[in-house]
Amino acid sequence: MEWYFALAFLLSLILIFMAIGTPIALAFLAANVIGAWHFMGGQTGILQMLNNGFGALSSFNLVPIPLFLLMGELFFRTGLGMKMFNAIDQLMGKVPGRLSYVTVVGGTAFSTLSGSSMGSTALMGSLLVPEMERRGYKKKMAIGPILGTGGLAIIIPPSALAVLLATLAKVDIGALLIAGILPGLTLAGFYIATIFIQTKLDPQAAPNYELEPVPMSAKLKLIVTDILPMLSVMVIIVTLMLIGFATPSEAAAFGALGVIILAFIFRCMTWEAFKLSVTGALKVTLMAYLIVFGSATFSQLLGFSGASGGLIGWATSFDLSPILMLLAMFAVLLVLGTFMEQISIMMLTVPIFFPLAQALGFDLVWFGIVVLLALEISFSTPPLGLLLFVMKGVAPAGTTMREIYSAAIPYILCSMLLVAVLIVFPGLATWLPSMLQ
């Protein structure tokens, strides 16, 4: 069978199963069983596929996923996240658009600890949007920053999605996690600049209001007690990986333990919070492991059938520059993001895009950050970005999808600008991982 027929056959199976409502992980598993039967010799091929899939699940590289998820769940369920938000809020003073800045600064910090875009967006949307509207903020100043910082959880470590991407693409997990630090902080800086411009162009978008002054001694106490302990968890995780003291799996364990210790220190650890945290982390972990199983076997089927090799040969035969090929892959990710969720996109594209990127001579860690940014953008891209519907679910009554769409656009443009910066200055993503190596 020609490679393009094999590729069309496998992709069509997946799309058919998805169209009839099969969950993505099960759709891949069913397509893999049929593909293994056809390409690998019936029952023997299916047994070989199952052995390969269970081999992928036994990888030690998957350990950070449940630990990072548990850390984020604990940070959210115990109320440590809100302590940090309240402290940042009081430290900002009477800055115009103060709560929008608080959203970016606090949301960036929360994203690093939660690793969950949906969790971050749901938390900040339910708590901050009603408060900002009560104080006269326009919808674009309340909703936009939350949508933007919700996506930061994808690229700033610890990111469970980055760990999953690195596992599927067979890229060094520690390098990909650390590579997201500088681009993530740069993106947060772009968001702050966007808010500053919006408040200058439209001062009524974020009106001033009376605020009781906080003495310097109280500010210092807030920094020491409510901010530094939370941020120290992220700093310790990154530092342990940078100096080579701990692998990503070990660093994730230290992070989860650190949040548990902080919860006990602040006396906010309850049995109910712990139970909900473990349950939430377990549900997402099981889904992620099913996805790894399906994607690993799908990649092997693509290789066994000749589809991946044929596609790479066909794509590289065009007289196009690597940058144009990169932009084409980026565009495909954005288009898929308008009607598919991010993990499904990863399962479909990683087995094809990463070998192609390697053939084009791209640094795979750098390319992984570009892929994560594309996923981050598609999270909030109209009309079907997942975070848009999360925001709709937690926003005050009367908030329209049109208002949410318009609020998201400036922050999508910021992410596009960061992609351009990464293309011109790839060292922004590769410098820290080079230190790790």
N, C-alpha and C positions, 0 to 999 in steps of 0.2 A: 504493500500500500504506500502511495506517495505521502510524503510528510505532511502536506497540507490537508489531505483527506483524513489522516490520523488526528491532526490537531483539531480539525472541524468536528470530527466524530466525538472526541473527548469533551470539547467545550460544549457541544450541543447536548450531550448527556447531562452535564451539570446544569445548563440553563433550563432544560426540560424539567428536571427534578425541582429546581428552584421555582419555576413557573407554577407548578402544581402545589406549592406551599411547603415543600420539604425543607426543614432547617438546613442551613448552609453546610454544617459539618456532616450531616447525614447525606446530603446531596452529593458531596464529594466522595463519601464512603461508598455509596451505591454506584456512582459513576466509575470509581476505581475497581470495584468488583467486576463490573461488566467489561471494563477495559482490560483488566488482567486476564479474564477468561478469553477475550478475543486475541490479545497480543502476546500473552505469555503462556499459552498452552492449557487452557481449561482449568481443572481443579488444581493442578500443580502450580499454575501461575497464581491462583488466588492464595494458596498457602504461602508461596514465596512473598506475595504482597503483604500478607498479614505479619509474617516474620519481620519484614523490613519496617513496617509501621510500628510494631512493638519495640523494635530496636531504636527507632527515633525517640520513642517516649522514655526510654531508659537513660537518655542523655542527662548528665549532671547540669548541663546548661539551662535546663528548664526550671531548676530549683528557685531562681530569683522571682519567677512569676507569682507563685502563691505568697511568697514572703513580702514582696512589694505591695501586693493587693491587701494583705492583712495589715500592713503598716498604714496604708491609706484609710482602710475601713476603721481602724482604731483611732486614727487622728480625727476622723469625722464623727464617729459615734460617741467618743468620750468628751467632746466639746473643746478639745485643745485648739481646733481650728478657729473657733469663734473667739477664744481668748486672744489669739494673735491678731485677728481682724480688729477687735475692739481697741487693742493697744495701738495699732497703726493708725486707726481713725483718730485717736486722741493726740497722737504725735504730729499729725499733719497741720493742725491749727486752722487758720482762716484762709488757706489757699483757695483761690477760685476753682470750682470743680473738684473740691477736696475729696468727695466720696468716689468720684470717678478714678482719681489717682489711687485712693485706698483700694479700689477694686483691682487695679493693675498690680500694685505693689503686693497687697495681701493675696491676691489671686495667684500671682506668680509663685509666691512662697508656698501657698496651699497646694498648687499644682505639683510642685516638686515633691511634696510629701504624700499627696493622695495618689498621683499617677493615674488619675481617672478624669477624663474630660467631662463625661456625663455627670459624675458625682460632683465635681467642682462647679459646673454650670448650674446644676440643680440646687446646690447649697447656696451659692451666691445669688442666684436668681430669686429664690424664695425669700431670702433674708434682706438683700440690699435693694432690689428694685422697688418694693413697696415703700421702703424708707426714703429712697431718693425721690420718688414721685411725691411723697408727702412734703418734702422740702422744696418742691418746685422744679426739680430737674426734668428736662425734656427726655422723651423716650430714648433718643439716640445717645444721650449721655449716660443713661442708666443701663440699657441693654447691650450696647455695642462693646464696652470694655469687658463685660462678663463673657460674651461670646468669644472675644479675642483671647482672654486669659484662660478660658476653658480649654482651648486648643493647645496652650503651652504645655499642658500635662503630657502631650504626646512626645515632645522633643527634649524637655528638661528632665534629667534624671532625678529620682528613679522613675522610669517609665516602663510599665508592664508591656505596653504595645511595642516599645523599642526592643525589649528583650525577645518578644515573640517574633518580630521582624528579623532580628539577628539570628535567631534559631532557624527560622525558615530559610533564610538566605545563606546560612553557614558563614556568617560574619562574626568576628570577635565581639562578644557582648559588651565587655568592659570598654572597648574602644568606641563602640557606637553610643553607649550611654554617655561617656565623657565628651564625645564629639558634639553632643547636643547642648552643652552648657553655654558656650559663647554665642552660638546662633540664637538660643532661647533668650538670653539676656539682651541681645541686640534687638530681638523682636519686641521684648517688653519695653525697651527704650523707644522704639518706633511708636508703640501704643501711647506712651506718655507724651511724645511729641504731637501725636494726633489729637489728644485731649487738649493740650495747650493751644493748638491752632483753632480747635473748635470753640474754646472759651473766648479766644480773642476775636474771632469772626462773629460769634453770637453770644455776648455776655449773659443774655437772659436764659441761655440753655442750662446754665448752672448758677442760679442766683446765690448771693451771699446771705447768710443768716447768722443770728447771734450764737456765739459759742463761748462757754465758760472757759477762761484761760487755764492752762495747766502749768503749774510751776516747773522749773527746770529739774528740781529734785524728783518730782513725780514722774517726769518724762524719763529720767535716767532709771528710775525704778521699773517703769513699764518695759523699757528696753531689756533690762537685766532679767526680769522675772517672766515676762510674757512673750518676748520675741526671740531673744538669743537662745533659750533652751530649745525652741522648736526648730530654728534654723540650724542649730548645731547638729541635729540629726542628719540633715542633708550634707553639711560640710564634712562630717565624719565619714559618711558613706563615700563621698567623692574622694576624700583624702586617702582613705584606706586603699582604694583602687589605684589612685595615682602613684602612691609610693610603693605599690606592689605588695603591701602587707596582706591584702585579702583579695580573693577572687570576687567577681560580682555576686556569686551565690552567698559567700561568707559575708560580704558587705550588706547584702539584703537582710541576712539574719541579724546582724548588728543593728540595722535600722529598725526592724520590727521590735527587737528587744529594747532599743532606746525609747521608742514611743510608749511601750508598756511601762517602762520605768518612770517616764515623765508623767504618765497617767496616774500612777500610784503616788508620785511626789505631790501632784496637784490635787490628789484625793478625788479624782473624777473617774476612776476605774470602777465599774460596777459589773456584776455578773451578767446583767442584761446586755450591756454594751459589748462585753467580750463575746457573748454568744452570738449577737447579731453580726459582729465583725468577722468571726470565724465562718459563719454561715454565708455571708456575702462573698468573702474571699473564696470559699470552697465552690460556690456556684460558678463564678467566673473562671476559676482554675480548671474545673472539669470541662467547660466549653473550650477553653484555650487548648487543653490537651487533646480533645477530639479534633480540633483544627490542625494541630501539629501532625497528628496521625494521618488525617486526610491529605494534607498538603505534601507530606513526605512521600507518600505512596503516589500521589499525582505527579510529582517531579520525576520519580523513577519511571513511571509510565511514559511520560513525555520523552525521556531519554531512550527507553527501550524501543519505543515505536519509531524513533527517528524524528519526531516532531520538533523537539527543541533544537537539535543540530541543524535541521533543515531551515527552521525559522531564522536562526542566527546567520546562517549562510546567506539566506535571501535578503535579510535586512542589511547586512554589511556589504552586499553587492551593489547597492545604490551609491551613486556618487554624491553622498551627502556628508557634511561635516559632522563630527561627533556631537557638536552643540545642537545642531538641528535634530539629530536623532534623540538627544536628551529632551529637547522641547516637545518632540512628538510623544515620547513616553510620558512626560509630565502632563500633556494635554489628555492622553488616554486616562490617566489616573483621575483627573478632574472630571472628565465626562462620566466615568464609572461612578464617581462620588455623588453624582446627582440622583442616582437611583439605587445605589447599593451601599451597604454599610462597610466600614473600613476593613474589618477582618476578612470579609468576603473578597474585597478588592485585593488584599494581600495574597490570599490563597490563589487567586486567578493569575496575578501578574508576577509575583516573586519568582516562580520557576522559569519564567520567560525573560523578565527584564534584567535580573541580576547576571545571568550568563551573557546576555547581550551587552550589558554595561561593561563587563569584564573584557569582552571581545573588542569593545570600542576603546579600551585603555583607561577607563575611569577608575579612580580610587573607590573601592566598594563601600568603605565607611562614609566617605563624602557623599556617594550616591545614596546610601541609606538615609542620610539626613535630608537630602532632597526629596526622597520618597515620603519620609515622615512629614515634611512640610506640605507636600501635595495632599496627604491624608488629612493634615490639620486644616488646610484650606477647604477641602471637600466636606469636612465636618460642619462648616457653616455656610456652604455655598447654596444659594437658592436654586431650585425651589424645594429640594428634598434633603438638605443637609440635616444630619441627625440632631445636632445641637440646637437648630432652629426650632425643632418640635419639642425638645426638652425645655427650652426657654418658654415656648408657648404654654406648656403644661404648668409652669410654676409662676408665670408672670401674672400681674393683677388682672382681674376681669376687665374686658374691654380692649385689651391689647390685641392688635390685628397682626396677621402674618406680614402684611405690607410694611408695618412699622418695624417689625423684627428684621425683615430683609434689608431695609434701608439703613438700619443701625449697624448691620454686619458688614456692609460694603467697604467702609474706610479701613476696617481691620483686615479684610481680605486683601486689599491693596497693599497694606503693610507687609503681609506675608509674601505677596508677589515680589515686592521690593527686596525682601531678604533673599529670595531665591536668586534674583539678579545679582545681589552682592556676593552670594556664595559662588556663582559662576565666575565672576570677575576675580574674587579673592577666596579661592578654595581653602586657603590656610585658616580661615575663620573656623572651619570645621575639623581640619586635620592637625592643627598645631598641638592641641592638648593630647589627642591620642598618640601622636609621635613621642610626647614626653612619657606616656605610659609604656611604650615599647622600648 
